């Protein structure tokens, strides 16, 4: 009996610790503990206005299959795993917006641009995701052939 109670208590402690850890990870946004400055982050609203006014070059660094399925208007596909090889396609004299799959990819991509001579003020990170964009009613494009 004492052994069962001990195991239940240990299990509860481990579960509570795991839940607290996950809560902290969830609360940690790209802005905390990141080398990406807060001023470089864009919300859906800000990005939509920039796209509407044709201010930025938008690059979607998600996997190509995800890009085909859904992407923002005017976004060009530039998968993260190809970023360094194709960096010459990205102009250094324009403002760039990058769309990433997750925070880790954003950090990695940001560092690739900065270490390759892009100015911090010219690189922006879309700080939300495609689902949040879509839920706000902003347009999504796809390249799925008709009948699929």
C-alpha positions as CSV (number, residue, x, y, z in Angstrom):
1,X,0.0,0.0,0.0
2,X,2.8,2.4,0.9
3,X,4.6,1.5,-2.3
4,X,1.5,2.4,-4.3
5,X,1.0,5.8,-2.6
6,X,4.7,6.5,-3.1
7,X,4.4,5.8,-6.8
8,X,1.3,7.9,-7.1
9,X,3.0,10.8,-5.4
10,X,6.1,10.5,-7.6
11,X,4.0,10.3,-10.7
12,X,2.0,13.4,-9.7
13,X,5.3,15.3,-9.0
14,X,6.7,14.3,-12.4
15,X,3.4,15.1,-14.2
16,X,3.2,18.5,-12.5
17,X,6.8,19.3,-13.3
18,X,6.3,18.4,-16.9
19,X,3.2,20.5,-17.1
20,X,5.0,23.5,-15.6
21,X,7.9,23.0,-18.1
22,X,5.5,22.9,-21.0
23,X,3.7,26.0,-19.8
24,X,7.0,27.9,-19.7
25,X,7.9,26.7,-23.2
26,X,4.5,27.7,-24.5
27,X,4.7,31.1,-22.9
28,X,8.2,31.7,-24.3
29,X,7.6,33.5,-27.5
30,X,10.1,34.4,-30.2
31,X,10.7,37.6,-28.4
32,X,12.2,36.2,-25.2
33,X,15.6,34.6,-25.2
34,X,15.9,35.3,-28.9
35,X,18.5,37.3,-30.9
36,X,15.6,38.5,-33.1
37,X,14.7,42.1,-32.0
38,X,11.2,42.8,-31.1
39,X,11.1,45.5,-33.8
40,X,11.7,42.9,-36.5
41,X,8.5,41.0,-35.6
42,X,5.3,41.5,-37.7
43,X,1.7,40.6,-36.8
44,X,-0.8,39.4,-39.4
45,X,-2.3,42.9,-39.5
46,X,1.0,44.6,-40.1
47,X,2.1,42.1,-42.7
48,X,-1.2,42.4,-44.5
49,X,-0.9,46.2,-44.8
50,X,2.7,45.8,-46.1
51,X,1.6,43.2,-48.7
52,X,-1.3,45.4,-49.7
53,X,1.0,48.4,-50.1
54,X,3.7,46.3,-51.8
55,X,6.3,47.3,-49.3
56,X,8.1,44.0,-48.7
57,X,9.5,41.0,-50.5
58,X,7.9,38.0,-48.7
59,X,9.7,34.6,-48.5
60,X,8.1,31.5,-47.1
61,X,10.8,29.3,-45.7
62,X,8.5,26.3,-44.8
63,X,8.8,23.1,-46.7
64,X,7.8,23.4,-50.3
65,X,4.9,21.0,-49.9
66,X,3.5,23.3,-47.2
67,X,4.0,26.3,-49.4
68,X,2.1,24.6,-52.2
69,X,-0.8,23.8,-49.9
70,X,-1.2,27.3,-48.6
71,X,0.9,30.5,-48.6
72,X,0.4,34.2,-48.3
73,X,-0.2,36.3,-51.5
74,X,3.1,37.5,-53.1
75,X,5.2,35.0,-51.0
76,X,8.0,33.2,-52.7
77,X,9.1,29.8,-51.7
78,X,12.6,29.6,-50.2
79,X,12.8,26.5,-48.0
80,X,15.0,26.9,-45.0
81,X,17.1,23.9,-46.0
82,X,17.9,25.7,-49.2
83,X,18.3,29.2,-47.8
84,X,22.1,29.5,-47.8
85,X,22.4,28.0,-51.3
86,X,19.7,30.4,-52.7
87,X,20.5,33.5,-50.6
88,X,21.8,35.3,-53.7
89,X,18.1,35.4,-55.0
90,X,17.2,37.6,-52.0
91,X,17.9,41.3,-52.6
92,X,20.0,43.1,-50.0
93,X,18.6,46.5,-50.7
94,X,15.0,45.7,-50.0
95,X,12.9,45.0,-46.9
96,X,12.4,41.3,-46.5
97,X,9.7,39.4,-44.6
98,X,10.4,35.8,-43.7
99,X,7.8,33.2,-42.8
100,X,9.0,30.3,-40.7
101,X,7.5,27.0,-39.5
102,X,8.5,27.6,-35.8
103,X,10.7,29.6,-33.5
104,X,13.8,27.5,-33.9
105,X,13.6,27.9,-37.7
106,X,13.1,31.7,-37.3
107,X,16.2,32.0,-35.1
108,X,18.3,29.9,-37.6
109,X,17.0,31.8,-40.6
110,X,17.4,35.2,-39.0
111,X,21.1,34.4,-38.2
112,X,21.7,33.2,-41.7
113,X,20.6,36.5,-43.1
114,X,22.4,38.7,-40.6
115,X,25.7,36.8,-40.8
116,X,25.5,37.1,-44.6
117,X,25.4,40.9,-44.6
118,X,21.7,41.7,-44.6
119,X,20.8,44.7,-42.4
120,X,18.8,44.0,-39.3
121,X,16.4,46.8,-40.1
122,X,15.6,45.3,-43.4
123,X,14.7,41.8,-42.2
124,X,11.3,41.2,-40.6
125,X,9.9,38.0,-39.2
126,X,6.2,37.0,-39.5
127,X,5.5,36.4,-35.8
128,X,2.3,34.4,-36.3
129,X,1.5,31.4,-38.5
130,X,-0.5,30.7,-41.6
131,X,-3.5,29.4,-39.6
132,X,-3.7,32.6,-37.5
133,X,-3.4,34.7,-40.7
134,X,-6.3,32.7,-42.3
135,X,-8.5,32.9,-39.1
136,X,-8.3,36.7,-39.4
137,X,-9.8,36.4,-42.8
138,X,-6.7,37.4,-44.8
139,X,-6.2,35.7,-48.2
140,X,-4.4,32.4,-48.7
141,X,-3.2,31.1,-52.0
142,X,-2.3,27.6,-53.1
143,X,-0.8,25.9,-56.1
144,X,-2.8,22.7,-55.9
145,X,-3.9,21.6,-59.4
146,X,-7.7,21.6,-60.0
147,X,-9.3,18.2,-59.4
148,X,-6.9,17.1,-56.7
